[in-house]
Amino acid sequence: MAEQKKIRIQYYRSAIATPVKHKLVVKGLGFTRLNQIVERVDNESIRGMVKTIPHLVRILEN
């Protein structure tokens, strides 16, 4: 089986004053605290989630 590409995402801005949908996306990506970095499979669904909250997360280079 081929190795899947990974994407590293950092949660760097608080979601306190954002809509509930944005908070649910942050939770769905697996973030539990600010400045946390998670590694997820690089696919269309994860890219779409990141695209909905670009003001809260940043993609880190590997």
C-alpha positions as CSV (number, residue, x, y, z in Angstrom):
1,M,0.0,0.0,0.0
2,A,1.3,3.4,-0.9
3,E,2.2,5.9,1.8
4,Q,-0.4,8.7,2.1
5,K,0.7,12.3,2.1
6,K,0.4,14.2,5.3
7,I,-0.4,17.8,6.0
8,R,0.7,19.6,9.2
9,I,-1.8,22.2,10.4
10,Q,-1.3,24.7,13.3
11,Y,-4.2,26.2,15.2
12,Y,-2.9,29.7,16.0
13,R,-5.9,32.0,16.5
14,S,-8.7,31.6,18.9
15,A,-12.2,30.6,17.8
16,I,-14.0,32.4,20.6
17,A,-15.8,35.0,18.6
18,T,-16.4,32.9,15.5
19,P,-19.6,31.2,14.3
20,V,-20.5,27.8,15.7
21,K,-19.8,26.1,12.4
22,H,-16.2,27.3,12.6
23,K,-15.8,26.0,16.1
24,L,-17.1,22.6,14.9
25,V,-14.5,22.6,12.1
26,V,-11.7,23.3,14.6
27,K,-12.9,20.5,16.8
28,G,-13.3,18.2,13.7
29,L,-9.7,18.7,12.8
30,G,-8.7,17.5,16.2
31,F,-7.5,20.7,17.9
32,T,-7.9,21.0,21.6
33,R,-5.7,24.0,22.4
34,L,-4.2,27.0,20.9
35,N,-0.8,26.7,19.0
36,Q,-1.3,23.0,18.7
37,I,0.0,21.3,15.6
38,V,-1.7,18.2,14.2
39,E,-0.8,16.0,11.3
40,R,-3.7,14.8,9.1
41,V,-3.9,12.9,5.8
42,D,-3.7,15.3,2.9
43,N,-7.1,14.8,1.1
44,E,-9.9,16.9,-0.3
45,S,-12.0,16.7,2.9
46,I,-9.2,18.0,5.2
47,R,-8.3,20.7,2.6
48,G,-11.9,21.8,2.5
49,M,-12.1,22.0,6.3
50,V,-8.9,24.1,6.3
51,K,-10.3,26.3,3.5
52,T,-13.4,27.2,5.7
53,I,-11.2,28.6,8.5
54,P,-8.1,30.0,7.0
55,H,-8.1,32.9,9.5
56,L,-7.7,30.4,12.4
57,V,-5.2,27.9,11.1
58,R,-2.0,27.8,9.0
59,I,-0.4,25.0,7.0
60,L,3.1,24.3,8.0
61,E,5.8,23.1,5.5
62,N,7.2,19.6,6.1
